[in-house]
Amino acid sequence: MEQLVLLLVIAAISLVNWLIERSAKLREQRRREKEASNPGQPPPVSSPSFPEPSPREEIEDQMRRMLESFGLPVEDPKPIPQKPEPVFVFEEPIAPPLPPPRPLPPTPRPTLRRGLEKSTSARPNRPWTSRLGSPHGLREAMVLREILGPPKALSES
């Protein structure tokens, strides 16, 4: 049922379109017969039909009129120079060869001293020096510095 209604609507639109075209042809034919029957009278003046301007011409015309309204001199627009498109060349950079690695000089291994074996004669014997000689004593000193030292919030670093 819906298809039948759709076909009837399309047929009605086509019929109306055909009637409009036919009446336009009949009017044009009557106008020609009227012109042919009155040869002494000049044909009615019709407005000239100009081709549709391109969008670029419309913009240029609008710009020209705007410049004229401001009282500025109107010159031909200078063509906009086209930038050449950049050409990208992808080349792999050639790096200079690296020099062979030099051997590192031998570094002395740090030795851990246990207590104050030979240095007791060079240094005066103080109670805290004997404690700093052992890892446990160093750990205690660091904890005491954290507790008794200046607050971290006031330090400048």
C-alpha positions as CSV (number, residue, x, y, z in Angstrom):
1,M,0.0,0.0,0.0
2,E,2.8,2.4,0.9
3,Q,4.5,1.7,-2.4
4,L,1.4,2.6,-4.3
5,V,1.1,5.9,-2.4
6,L,4.7,6.7,-3.2
7,L,4.2,6.0,-6.9
8,L,1.1,8.2,-7.0
9,V,3.1,11.1,-5.3
10,I,5.9,10.8,-7.9
11,A,3.4,10.7,-10.7
12,A,1.6,13.8,-9.4
13,I,5.0,15.7,-9.2
14,S,5.9,14.6,-12.7
15,L,2.6,15.8,-14.1
16,V,2.8,19.2,-12.4
17,N,6.4,19.6,-13.7
18,W,5.3,18.7,-17.2
19,L,2.4,21.2,-17.1
20,I,4.7,24.0,-16.0
21,E,7.1,23.3,-18.8
22,R,4.3,23.2,-21.4
23,S,2.8,26.5,-20.2
24,A,6.2,28.1,-20.4
25,K,6.5,26.9,-24.0
26,L,3.1,28.2,-24.9
27,R,3.8,31.7,-23.4
28,E,7.1,31.9,-25.3
29,Q,5.2,30.9,-28.5
30,R,2.5,33.6,-28.0
31,R,5.2,36.2,-27.3
32,R,6.9,35.3,-30.6
33,E,3.6,35.5,-32.5
34,K,2.9,38.9,-30.9
35,E,6.3,40.2,-32.0
36,A,5.8,38.9,-35.5
37,S,2.4,40.6,-35.8
38,N,3.8,44.0,-34.7
39,P,6.8,44.5,-37.0
40,G,7.0,48.4,-36.5
41,Q,7.3,48.3,-32.7
42,P,10.7,47.6,-31.2
43,P,10.9,44.4,-29.2
44,P,10.6,45.0,-25.5
45,V,13.9,45.7,-23.7
46,S,14.9,42.8,-21.6
47,S,17.7,43.0,-19.0
48,P,21.0,41.6,-20.3
49,S,22.0,38.4,-18.8
50,F,25.6,38.3,-17.6
51,P,27.5,35.2,-16.8
52,E,27.7,34.3,-13.1
53,P,30.9,35.8,-11.7
54,S,33.3,33.4,-10.0
55,P,33.7,33.6,-6.3
56,R,37.2,35.1,-6.7
57,E,35.8,37.9,-9.0
58,E,33.0,38.6,-6.5
59,I,35.6,39.0,-3.7
60,E,37.8,41.3,-5.8
61,D,34.8,43.4,-6.8
62,Q,33.7,43.7,-3.2
63,M,37.3,44.7,-2.2
64,R,37.4,47.3,-5.0
65,R,34.1,48.9,-3.9
66,M,35.2,48.9,-0.2
67,L,38.5,50.7,-1.1
68,E,36.6,53.2,-3.2
69,S,34.2,53.9,-0.3
70,F,37.2,54.6,2.0
71,G,38.6,56.9,-0.6
72,L,41.7,54.8,-1.1
73,P,43.3,54.4,-4.5
74,V,42.2,51.3,-6.3
75,E,45.0,49.3,-7.9
76,D,45.0,46.0,-9.6
77,P,45.6,43.4,-7.0
78,K,49.1,42.1,-6.9
79,P,49.3,38.4,-7.5
80,I,50.2,36.5,-4.4
81,P,53.5,34.8,-4.8
82,Q,53.3,31.1,-4.5
83,K,55.8,29.6,-2.2
84,P,57.6,26.6,-3.7
85,E,56.9,23.5,-1.9
86,P,59.8,22.3,0.2
87,V,61.5,19.2,-0.9
88,F,62.5,16.8,1.8
89,V,65.5,14.6,1.2
90,F,65.9,11.9,3.8
91,E,69.6,11.0,4.0
92,E,71.1,8.9,6.7
93,P,73.7,10.9,8.5
94,I,77.2,9.5,8.3
95,A,78.8,9.7,11.7
96,P,82.5,9.7,12.0
97,P,84.0,6.4,13.3
98,L,84.4,6.3,17.0
99,P,87.9,6.0,18.4
100,P,88.7,2.7,20.1
101,P,88.0,2.7,23.8
102,R,91.0,3.4,26.0
103,P,91.6,1.1,28.9
104,L,90.8,2.7,32.2
105,P,93.7,3.0,34.7
106,P,93.6,0.6,37.5
107,T,91.9,2.1,40.5
108,P,92.9,1.2,44.0
109,R,90.3,-0.8,45.8
110,P,89.0,0.9,49.0
111,T,89.9,-0.9,52.1
112,L,87.8,-0.9,55.1
113,R,89.6,-0.3,58.3
114,R,88.3,-2.1,61.3
115,G,88.9,0.1,64.3
116,L,92.0,2.2,64.8
117,E,94.9,-0.2,64.3
118,K,97.8,1.9,63.2
119,S,96.4,5.4,63.5
120,T,96.1,5.6,67.2
121,S,99.5,7.1,67.6
122,A,98.9,9.8,65.0
123,R,95.5,10.9,66.3
124,P,94.5,11.7,69.9
125,N,92.4,9.1,71.5
126,R,88.8,10.5,71.7
127,P,85.7,8.5,72.6
128,W,83.8,9.3,69.4
129,T,86.7,8.5,67.1
130,S,86.7,4.9,68.1
131,R,82.9,4.7,67.4
132,L,83.2,6.2,63.9
133,G,85.7,3.5,62.9
134,S,83.0,0.8,62.8
135,P,79.9,0.6,60.5
136,H,77.6,0.4,63.6
137,G,79.1,3.6,65.0
138,L,78.7,5.4,61.7
139,R,75.1,4.4,61.6
140,E,74.5,5.8,65.1
141,A,76.2,9.0,64.2
142,M,74.0,9.5,61.2
143,V,70.8,8.9,63.2
144,L,72.0,11.3,65.9
145,R,72.7,14.0,63.3
146,E,69.1,13.6,61.9
147,I,67.7,13.8,65.4
148,L,69.8,16.6,66.8
149,G,70.7,18.5,63.6
150,P,68.8,21.4,62.1
151,P,65.3,20.8,60.8
152,K,65.1,19.8,57.1
153,A,62.5,22.5,56.5
154,L,65.0,25.2,57.4
155,S,67.9,23.8,55.3
156,E,68.7,25.8,52.1
157,S,69.2,22.9,49.8
